[in-house]
Amino acid sequence: MTVGKQRFFVSYAGPDRAWAEWTGWHLEQAGHTVELDRWDWATGDDFVGRMDHALAHADAVVALFSQNYFGPGRWTQAEWKATVAGKGRLVPLAIKSLADEDVPPLLRGLIRKELHGLDENEAVAALLEAVDGPSRPVESVAYPGADDTGPDAAPDGARPRLPRDDDRPEVWNVARRNLDFSGREAEITRLRVGFLGGRQAAVQALHGMGGIGKTQIALEYAYRFASQYDLVWWIDAEQADQIPVHFTELADRLGIAKPDAGTEYNARILLQHLRTRHRWLVILDNAEHPDQIEPWTPDGTGHTLITSRDPNWRGLAHQTGLDVFTRTDSLAYLEARLPSISADEAGVLAEAVGDLPLALAQAAGVIGSGMTLDRYCRLLATSTARILQEGDAPGYPASLAAAVDIATTRLTDEHAESGALLRLGAFLGPEPIPNAWLENARPRLATIPGDPDDLMWLHSALQPLGRYGLARIDHQVFQIHRLTQAVIRDQTSPEQAGMIRDDIAAVLACVDPGDPDTPETWSAWASAASHLTAPHAVVADRPELRPMLLQAALFLIRSGQARGAHGLALSLQQAWGAELGEDHPDTLTAMQYLGHATADIGDVAEARRVVEDTLARRRHTLGSDDPQTLQSANDLAVILDQLGISVHTREMYEDTLARRRRVLGDDHPDTLQSALNLGLALLEYGKLEEARRLVEDALVRRRRALGDDHPQSLEAAAGLASVLYECGDYAEAHRMHADTLAHQRRALGDDHPQTLQSVQSLAAALMQVGKYEGARPLLEDALARRRRTFGDDHPETIECARRYASALSHVGEQPEAHRMLEDVLARCRRNFGDDHGRTIRSVNALAVFLYEAGEYVQARRLLEDAHARARRILGDERIETLRIAESLGLTLYRLRCYPESVAILEDTRARQRRLLGDGHVDTVHTTQSLARTYTAMGKRFAAQRLLSPKKQGKRRFGRKSR
């Protein structure tokens, strides 16, 4: 028996790393010192030097015997040989079942302790007995049926578990293991070390070119360390908007999903749940855009593994860039897949395919199916020359394209129906293709051979695609990689391509995702839109698809995908304008959506040009009272409002509403749209009661027709909250904004423009009652989302930044607030000009900051400029103008320019009393400021008369307008 604490070096093979972690952990828990490469050796260390040092200073080497341990070319051989040669102590532990022939002759005579097949308590006892030696019990032997998990046991999430073969967690969603996987030990080691580095929410990203083996490494990692997790969930993340759907499936599996709550809500519930549990692994495979993946990256104590072609994961994940196989790994892989191949032949093939893992896999598959190596290499060379003449395939070497060429040729020869299906899929988008689309359209598909009435045709046609590695097959969808598609399209003759595009149109014509105004249909529309907009589908010239294309553009607008909507609407307007004429109804509808999308991406001036052109053409062709013309009239008023050209917008809203009521009726959605727009416009004119009546009525009618959670109902609810805010009912405005925001997050998602607008409005309500600490995180998050989605110069991003800066100025972060306000003003001037309403508001916000900082001279200069511009652009009796005037009057008071202050404040108060009434908060504030100025001038009687019969509360300078 060995007495005392010892120093051990753990010797193991890479695939057995989980066993090494378990062994090292329990040895350290027993008080021993352990040296384990993944715990103690840093990147860049001399491996051989560190190994020699560890062997020299260890009391014993704990060797984890398995078939992997004795595999050719492993450092384990050097470790045990050095120990034996130096007559050091070797502690052999069998973690797999081994036959005598599996163990080198020199080690067969050693007594080894068998750990495989034991439960964890038995394995721990066997491990400690192996290192300490056997001993007799000194106390009564415990009853074997007792629970021997002691009170000092470590939390389950903190210690490695005893690895077991096929010990998968109960919650498991991972594809079949690749039994041909080999190599990549360094990469898997790096992943494991990164995950166990003690960081909260460990996120690792594998990135590299297509075909490099990212997915295969992730798959092997999941299986190799499956026993260390309670939950392993694999997600295809190429379509970022589908991630919430996959998270909802996991939530359903865990029993926490709410069936009627929607995918985004359930996905958020799932993310919250993961924060509360240990031992989970989520794999986001084939992710494309970090900014789209970041909102859906889980956090907590579990692990997230991302694979992607995109290398830009800094700030979100710890990155590992992948290169092609080393030549040693290539040879090992080929020798395992093709046992009869010689080392020289394997070298020739590895060189021919450039050591690219996917190309090696395809080559081995083709050669293993009966093709000679010489013929494969000749075809590879021939195909490569052809591909290079036609242009390279981005991200893939030519050898991969050549392998696809060979595979598709064989597929077509042996499975004609599968080959035809592959070609058809190549002309759709790279996103998953729903199987139901093909099943519904089968009778209309001219390029698919076989019996169209065969109920099993799709199943029979899909299976070979999966076997040849040309598509991912699922029970509901199949997916062809974008570069595989490109190679196949290049193989297709123009005549074939024309027939396939006919079939693509037939497939898409059978798709009916539903009403694009309804969020419940957006998942289906996301799939449909991705294929409708695929550049090689070329469906804009199909008359039968024009309605669906327009609905797709509307879906993109309604779901907040402005850039996608702009691209689609512009392409439709250009194509149909040339083919059908600029005045065709479909062309004009495309122009209408183009105007919406152009405004949504922030180019409001260009949107005005498009909308004015659309309105003029509709008036000419349809008449002034046609519903489509009235839509364009409404659009123009909205655009002019956004441009700050609002002198005549009220009259435009009133005229459009009157016409819509006469033509469409009071309950028509278009009529309610005009009523809501007019109501909100009246706020600026101080017509608060009329505004409230219009908006309340629109809300009631929308809720009755559409329900409480429809986007249009939520839009009206947010509008009513804004009216209440302007009326000074801040408590009720806060309640309504908070309630509306909760509904919008559930129905629309956190990044939807309506949701973000409600976040900003709720924050404004909080700031109005002095709750700046509550407003700050709301605005900080909203600003980050705005910037990520639209960039720093989008009008709504600038507006959000202005509000965030105001919040910062009230929580003690004046330098950052000042910097941001200066930046906001510079952006407004650059993007909108000095006379735009947003610029005037930004000047006022900076002046307020300077006033509160005691910089009254600078504040006066800015306010005088803003006041003059507001009077000229907006008019003397607009609420915005009067608020700026009141701030200017108070600034003049601080500068002791009392006569000038009195003149401005008296005029402002008179207008506010006439416009808003004596009891409105703005009127009260101005009255207080004027009374203070009278007092400073010695006119105490005039001041008392202003404040009688009841003295008002203290004025807080610089109240920000919504």
C-alpha positions, 0 to 999 in steps of 0.5 A: 500500500502506498502511503501519503499524497502523490504526484501523478501524470495522466497518460491518455489518447485524445478520444479518451479525454473525458476519461482523463478529466474524470480520473484527474478530478477524482485523484485531486479530490483524494488529495493527490497532485495531477498533471494533465496536458489540457489543464496544465500545458499552454498553447505554444508550449514545447509538447515534448519538453513538457511531457519529459518534465512531467514524466521525470517529476511524477511519482507514477504515470496513470495510463488509460488503456484502450484501443485508442491508447495503443493506436499507431502514431500516438504520443501515448506510446512514447509516454509508457515506453519512457516510463517503463524504460526508466523503471518508473511506476505505471498504473494501468487502468483499462477504460475499455474492454481489451483482449491480450492482442490489443496490448503490447507484449511489454505491458501484457504482464502488468496487472491492470485495474478494470474501470469499464462496466463499473458504476461510478462509485465502484470506479472511483474506489477502483481508481483509488485502490489502483493508485494507493494499493489494496488495503483491508477495511478498518471499520464496519463495511457499509451496507451496499444498498445505501446511498453513498453520496456524502454531504461533501459531494461536489455539485453535479455541474462541477465534476467530470462524470464517469464516461460510458460507452453509448451513454447519451443524455436523455435530451439528445438531438444529434445526427448519427455518429460518423464512424469514419471520423479521424484526426483533428485531435488538436482541434477537439482538445482546444474545444474541450479546454476552452469549454472547461476554462472556468468561464460563464456561458462558454461559447466556442466557434469553429470557422473555416471554408466549406468542406473543411470539416467543421460539422464533423468535428462538432459531431465527434465532440458531441459523441465523445463527451456525451456522458458529460452532459444532460442535454445535447441539442443540435440546431441548423443555424444557417437560417437565423430566423429559424433558430427560435423554431428549433429552440421551441422544439427543445422547449417542447421536449423539456416540457416548458413550451407553451403551445399557443405562445409562439416560437419567439416566446418559447425560444426566450423561455428556453434560453431563460431555462438554460441559465438555470441548469448545468451540463448542456451543450447547444450546437449552432451548425452552419451559422452565417451572420454573427449579428443574427446569431448573437441574440439566440446564443444561450448563456449560463453554465453550459456550452455552446458550439458554433460552426460557421464559414464566417470568421467574425465571431470576436466578442461573441465566441472564442474562435478556432480557425480550421485549415485543411488536414495535415498530410498525416491525417489525410493518409490516416483517413484514406487508409481507414476508409479504403483499407486496400489503398497503399501509402503511395496511392493515398499520398497521390489522392491526398495531393490531388484533393488538396487534403480538404476533408470533404473532398477526401470523403467524397473521393473515398466514397466514389472509389469505395463504390467501385471506381479505380483510383487512376480513373478518379484522378483523371476525372478529377483533373479533367473536371478541375480544368473545366471548372477553372475555365468557367470561374472558381466557386467561392470558398471551395477549391475546384476539387470539391466541385469536381467531386460533386460533378462525379457524384451527380453524374453517377446519381443521374445514371443510377437514379434518374428521378433523384437526379432530376429532383437534385437539379430542381432543388439546385434552382431554389434557394439554399435554405431548407426546401419543405417536402410538402411543396414538392408533394403538392406540386408533383402532378405539375412537374414536367422535369421529374420522371416516373409516376406522378401518382406514386405516393412514395416518389419523394421518399424514394427520390430523396434517399439517394441524395443523402447517400451521395452526400448531395443533400441533407435529408429531414422528415420535413425538409431537404437542403442542398448546399449553395455551392453544390447547387452552383456546380449542378446549375453549371452542369445544366443546359439552357434548355434544361434550365428553362424547363426547371424554372417552369417547374420552380414556378409550379412549385411556388405557385402551390405554396400558400403561407397565409396573410402576411399581415399576421405574425403566425404566418411569418415562419412560413413566409420566411421559407417562401420568401427565401426561395422566391428571391433566389436570384437563379429562380428567375420568377419575376416574369411569371404572371401567376407568381406576381401576387405571391411576390408582392405578398412576399415584399409585404411580409418583409415590410411587416416583419421588419426586414426592410433591407430584404423588402427594399431589394425585392420591391426594387427588382419587381418594380424594375422588371415589371416596369420594363415588361408591363409598363410603369402604370400597370397595377402590379408595377404600382403596387411594387412601387408602393412597397418600394416607397415603404421599404425605402423609408424604413431603411432610412432614405426618406428623401428617396422614399418621397420621390417614389411615393409622389411618383406612385401617387401621381400615376395612380391618380392619373390611371385610377382616380383620386378616390380609388383605394390604391390612390388613397393608400399612396396619399396616406403614404405621402403624408407619412413621408412628409411628416418624417421629413419634417415638412409638416405644414400641410400634412394635417390637411392631407391626413384629414382629406384621406380619412374623409375619402376613405370613410366615404369609399371604404367605410368606418371599419375598413383597415385603411380607414382606421390607418388614416384615423390613427395617423391623423390622431397622432398628427393632431398631437403636434397641433395641441388638439389633444382631445380630438386626437384621443377620440380618434385614436381610442376609436381606432383601437377599439375597432381594430381590437374588435376586428383583429384581436388584441395581439394583432400588430395593427391593434398593438400599433393603435395601443401604442398610439393611445399611450403616446396620446396619454403621455402628451395629455400629461397622464404619465402613469396611465401612459406608462402602464399602456406602453409597458403592456403593449411592449410585453405583447409586442415582444411576444408577437413580433419579437424584440428586434421588430421596429414596432417593439423598439419604438415602444421600448423608446416610448416606455423609456420616455414615460419613465424619464418623465417621472424621473425614473432614469435608472429604469429608462437607461437599460431599455434605451441601451438595449434598443440602441444596440438593436437599432445599430445592429439592424440599421446602422448608426445613421438610420433616423430611428437609431439617431432618435434612440441615441438622443434619448439614451444620451438624455438618460445618461445625463441624468444618471451621472454620466455627463461626459458620455452624454455630451459626446453622444449628443454632439454626435447625434447633432452632427449626424442629423445635420449631415443626414437631414439638414439644419431645418429638419425636425429631428435636427431641431430636436437634437439642437434642443436636447444639446441645449438642455444638457448645456443648460443643466451643466450651467453653460447658459451662453452656449445653451442660449445660442443653440436655443435661439437657432432652434427656435427660429428654425422651428417657427419657420419650419413648423409654425408658431403654435406647434407644441415642439416650437412652444417647448423650445421657446419655453426653454429659451425663455428660462435660459434667458432668465438664468442669464438675467436677460429678464425683459427678453425672457418675459417677452418670450415666456408671455407669448409662449404662455398665451399660445399654450393657454389658447392651444392646450388650456391652463391645466396642461403640464406645458402651460403650468411649466411656462407659468412657473418660469414666467412667475420666477422671472417676474419675481427676479424683476421685482414684480412679485404681485404679478408673479403671485397673480400668475400662480393664484389661486394655488401655487404650482409645483417646482418646474423641472427644466428641459422636459423632453418631448416624445 
